[in-house]
Amino acid sequence: MYNISVVIPLFNEEESLPELHDWIARVCSAHQLSFEVLFLDDGSTDNSWKIIQDLSAKNSNVRGFKFRQNYGKSAALNVGFAQSNGEVVITMDADLQDSPDEIPELYNMIVEEGYHVVSGWKKKRYDPLSKTIPTKVFNWATRKISDLELHDFNCGLKAYHHEVVKNIEVYGEMHRYIPVIAKWAGFPKIGEKVVVHQARKYGSSKFGMNRFVNGFLDLMSLFFMSKFGKKPMHFFGLMGVLSFLLGSVMALWILVEKLVYVIQQKPAPLVTSSPIFYIGLVTMIIGTQLFLAGFLGELIARSNPERNQYNIAETTNHTQG
């Protein structure tokens, strides 16, 4: 097993790859750390794959994986995690904005200080306001929902204990939430380190503004799946029952009002002339639908072959006789 696996997802970064590899090799050699570099080519249309092939042919500790099309950073990281063989797995972007000089200290924080995950914090950024302001809002929302006090969830420079990456799954746009996923998977010791953020040397950013919208939607999805993924009835059933009860109270109100008019021998207004009737009816229908959604969710969850898979931290050596 290597000391370090460096996982690098990339898309059209041909100019920076040789320089990045040499930088990583120089830092790891200076600190006597055995390492491997995994390049994940996410469907590049330039010469990135040719350069990765050349680096792999010259260096036995360099491996490359090329996707047939662009699947996104999360897919690349998921493959990289599965293929990594290092005690500590470090992720970084391929654009040279993440400094490999941070690798030794990140490694020590995992191995010596016992962190499960260490997330980089780009305290000083070289990005335009169109990126920094939405990022601050995004990080604030993520902190409130996840109850995880990190300043920069979206920093590509992170370090993980190998057990973490082997016990989580990253998909969609979930790469920015890996610390949250790790925490909810039972790896609570998560820290952060201020890292150097360098100005982009080659090319331009491959991410647009839509990533913030998609990222927020993915956060909502992640929160729901972590809390109710194996017990959907606890969410939909509760909401359905409350909605149905509210509608029932409205229906009872209309009934009592009708009886009062009858007892007092006064002409009672039509039930359908009251807006409460329609509100109550719709509320009861919605409640029924939510309850049925929870019931169907339970049926789907019970048919999931992974419903009883749990992360076991350790076990004793005793076996039953």
C-alpha positions in Angstrom: 0.0 0.0 0.0 1.3 3.5 -0.9 1.4 6.2 1.7 -0.6 8.5 -0.6 -3.0 8.2 -3.5 -3.4 11.5 -5.4 -6.7 11.4 -7.2 -7.0 14.1 -10.0 -10.2 14.4 -12.0 -9.7 16.5 -15.1 -11.3 17.9 -18.3 -9.2 19.5 -21.0 -6.2 20.3 -18.9 -3.4 19.2 -21.3 -1.1 22.2 -20.5 -0.9 21.6 -16.7 -0.6 17.8 -16.4 3.1 17.3 -16.8 3.9 20.2 -14.5 1.4 19.0 -11.9 2.8 15.4 -12.0 6.4 16.7 -11.6 5.4 18.9 -8.7 3.7 16.1 -6.9 6.6 13.7 -7.4 9.1 16.4 -6.2 7.1 17.1 -3.0 6.5 13.4 -2.1 10.1 12.4 -2.8 11.4 15.2 -0.6 9.3 14.0 2.3 10.0 10.3 1.6 6.3 9.4 0.9 5.5 6.6 -1.4 2.7 7.7 -3.7 0.6 7.0 -6.8 -1.2 9.4 -9.1 -4.6 8.6 -10.6 -5.6 10.8 -13.5 -9.4 10.6 -14.2 -10.0 12.0 -17.7 -13.6 13.0 -17.8 -14.1 12.9 -21.5 -11.5 15.5 -22.5 -11.5 16.6 -26.2 -7.9 17.9 -26.2 -4.6 16.0 -25.8 -5.0 15.3 -22.1 -5.4 11.5 -22.5 -2.3 11.3 -24.7 -0.3 13.1 -22.0 -1.6 10.8 -19.3 -0.6 7.8 -21.4 2.9 9.2 -21.8 3.2 9.9 -18.0 1.9 6.4 -17.2 4.4 4.8 -19.6 7.3 6.6 -18.0 6.2 6.2 -14.3 4.9 2.9 -12.9 3.0 4.7 -10.1 0.9 6.8 -12.6 -2.4 5.3 -13.7 -5.0 6.9 -16.0 -8.7 6.3 -16.6 -10.6 7.8 -19.5 -14.4 8.2 -19.6 -16.1 7.9 -23.0 -18.0 11.1 -22.3 -18.2 13.8 -19.7 -19.9 12.4 -16.6 -18.9 15.0 -14.1 -16.5 15.4 -11.2 -18.4 13.1 -8.8 -18.2 10.2 -11.2 -14.5 10.7 -11.7 -13.9 10.8 -7.9 -16.0 7.7 -7.3 -13.9 5.7 -9.8 -10.7 7.2 -8.3 -11.7 6.2 -4.8 -12.5 2.7 -5.9 -9.1 2.3 -7.6 -6.9 4.0 -5.0 -4.4 2.0 -3.0 -3.0 4.6 -0.6 -3.3 4.8 3.1 -4.3 8.4 2.6 -6.2 9.6 -0.4 -5.7 13.2 -1.5 -7.9 14.9 -4.2 -6.9 18.0 -6.1 -7.9 19.8 -9.3 -5.7 19.5 -12.3 -5.5 23.3 -13.1 -2.6 24.0 -10.8 -4.7 26.2 -8.5 -4.3 23.5 -5.8 -0.7 23.4 -4.5 0.9 19.9 -4.0 3.1 21.5 -1.4 0.1 21.0 1.0 0.3 17.2 0.6 2.7 16.4 3.5 0.8 18.4 6.1 -2.5 16.9 4.9 -1.0 13.5 5.2 0.2 14.1 8.7 -3.2 15.4 9.9 -4.8 12.1 8.8 -2.1 9.7 10.0 -0.7 11.5 13.1 -3.7 13.6 14.3 -6.3 10.9 13.5 -8.6 12.9 11.3 -11.0 11.0 9.0 -11.3 13.9 6.5 -9.4 17.1 6.2 -10.9 19.8 3.9 -8.9 22.6 2.3 -10.0 26.2 3.0 -9.1 28.7 0.3 -9.0 31.6 2.7 -7.5 33.9 0.0 -9.0 33.2 -3.4 -8.1 34.3 -6.9 -11.5 34.1 -8.3 -14.0 36.8 -9.6 -16.8 38.0 -7.4 -19.2 36.1 -9.6 -17.8 33.0 -8.1 -16.8 34.0 -4.6 -20.1 35.6 -3.5 -22.3 32.6 -4.5 -19.7 30.3 -2.9 -20.0 32.1 0.4 -23.8 31.8 0.3 -23.5 28.1 -0.7 -21.1 27.4 2.2 -23.3 29.1 4.7 -26.4 27.1 3.6 -24.4 23.8 3.8 -23.1 24.6 7.3 -26.7 25.3 8.5 -28.1 22.1 7.0 -25.2 19.7 7.8 -24.2 21.2 11.2 -20.6 20.8 10.0 -18.4 23.9 10.6 -16.3 24.1 7.5 -15.5 27.3 5.7 -15.1 25.9 2.2 -17.0 22.7 1.2 -16.2 23.1 -2.5 -12.4 23.2 -2.2 -11.0 20.4 -4.4 -8.0 19.9 -2.2 -9.0 17.3 0.5 -7.5 14.4 2.3 -9.2 11.2 3.4 -8.3 8.1 5.4 -8.6 5.2 3.0 -11.5 3.7 5.0 -13.6 6.7 4.3 -13.3 6.6 0.5 -14.0 2.8 0.6 -17.2 3.2 2.5 -19.0 6.1 0.8 -20.5 6.6 -2.7 -20.2 9.8 -4.7 -22.7 10.5 -7.5 -24.5 13.4 -9.2 -23.0 16.6 -8.0 -22.2 15.2 -4.5 -18.4 15.7 -4.7 -18.7 19.1 -2.8 -20.5 17.3 0.0 -18.1 14.5 0.7 -17.3 15.7 4.2 -21.0 15.7 4.9 -21.4 12.2 3.4 -18.5 11.0 5.5 -19.9 12.5 8.7 -23.3 10.8 8.1 -21.5 7.6 7.3 -20.0 7.4 10.7 -16.6 9.3 10.3 -17.0 12.2 12.6 -13.5 13.6 13.0 -13.5 16.1 10.2 -11.1 19.1 10.1 -9.9 21.8 7.8 -6.6 23.4 6.8 -6.0 26.8 5.2 -4.4 26.1 1.8 -2.8 28.2 -0.8 -5.1 29.1 -3.7 -3.2 30.0 -6.9 -4.3 31.9 -9.9 -5.2 29.8 -12.9 -2.1 29.4 -15.1 -3.6 27.8 -18.2 -7.0 27.8 -19.8 -10.3 28.8 -18.2 -12.7 27.4 -15.6 -14.9 24.5 -16.7 -17.7 25.3 -14.3 -20.7 27.6 -14.8 -23.2 29.3 -12.5 -25.6 26.4 -12.8 -23.4 24.3 -10.4 -24.7 26.4 -7.4 -28.3 25.6 -8.2 -27.6 22.0 -8.8 -25.5 21.9 -5.7 -28.2 23.2 -3.5 -30.7 20.7 -4.9 -28.3 17.9 -4.3 -27.8 19.1 -0.7 -31.6 18.8 -0.2 -31.5 15.3 -1.7 -28.6 14.3 0.4 -30.2 15.5 3.6 -33.4 13.6 2.8 -31.6 10.4 1.9 -29.4 10.5 5.0 -32.4 11.1 7.3 -35.2 9.1 5.7 -33.6 6.9 3.0 -34.3 3.7 4.9 -37.5 4.9 6.6 -39.4 7.1 4.1 -42.7 6.5 6.0 -41.3 8.5 8.9 -41.3 11.6 6.7 -44.1 11.1 4.2 -46.3 9.3 6.7 -46.0 12.0 9.3 -46.6 14.8 6.8 -49.6 12.9 5.4 -51.2 12.3 8.8 -50.8 15.9 9.9 -52.3 17.1 6.6 -55.2 14.7 6.8 -55.9 15.7 10.4 -55.9 19.4 9.5 -58.4 18.7 6.7 -60.5 16.6 9.1 -60.6 19.5 11.6 -61.8 21.8 8.9 -64.5 19.3 7.9 -65.6 18.9 11.5 -65.8 22.7 11.8 -68.1 22.9 8.9 -70.2 20.1 10.3 -70.5 21.7 13.7 -71.4 25.1 12.1 -74.1 23.3 10.0 -75.6 21.7 13.1 -75.6 25.0 15.0 -77.7 26.6 12.2 -80.1 23.5 12.2 -80.5 23.6 16.1 -81.2 27.3 15.9 -83.7 26.7 13.1 -81.9 29.2 10.9 -81.3 28.8 7.1 -77.8 27.3 6.9 -75.5 28.3 4.0 -74.4 25.7 1.6 -71.3 23.7 2.6 -69.8 24.3 -0.8 -70.1 28.0 -0.4 -67.4 28.0 2.3 -63.8 28.3 1.2 -62.9 26.2 4.2 -64.7 23.2 2.6 -62.3 23.3 -0.5 -59.2 23.9 1.6 -60.1 21.0 3.9 -60.9 18.7 1.0 -57.6 19.5 -0.8 -55.7 19.1 2.5 -57.2 15.7 3.1 -56.4 14.6 -0.5 -52.8 15.8 -0.1 -52.5 14.0 3.2 -53.7 10.7 1.6 -51.3 11.1 -1.2 -48.4 11.7 1.1 -49.2 8.7 3.2 -49.4 6.5 0.1 -46.1 7.9 -1.1 -44.6 6.9 2.3 -46.1 3.4 1.9 -44.7 3.0 -1.6 -41.3 4.3 -0.4 -41.3 1.7 2.3 -42.0 -1.1 -0.2 -39.1 0.2 -2.4 -36.8 0.5 0.6 -37.6 -3.1 1.7 -36.8 -4.4 -1.8 -33.4 -2.6 -1.8 -30.6 -5.3 -1.4 -28.5 -2.8 0.5 -31.2 -1.9 3.1 -29.3 -3.8 5.9 -25.8 -2.8 5.0 -24.1 -0.8 7.8 -20.6 0.4 8.3 -18.9 -1.6 11.1 -15.9 0.2 12.6 -14.3 -2.9 14.2 -15.0 -6.2 15.8 -13.5 -8.5 18.4 -11.6 -11.7 17.4 -14.0 -14.0 19.3 -16.2 -16.2 17.2 -19.2 -18.4 18.3 -18.5 -22.0 18.9 
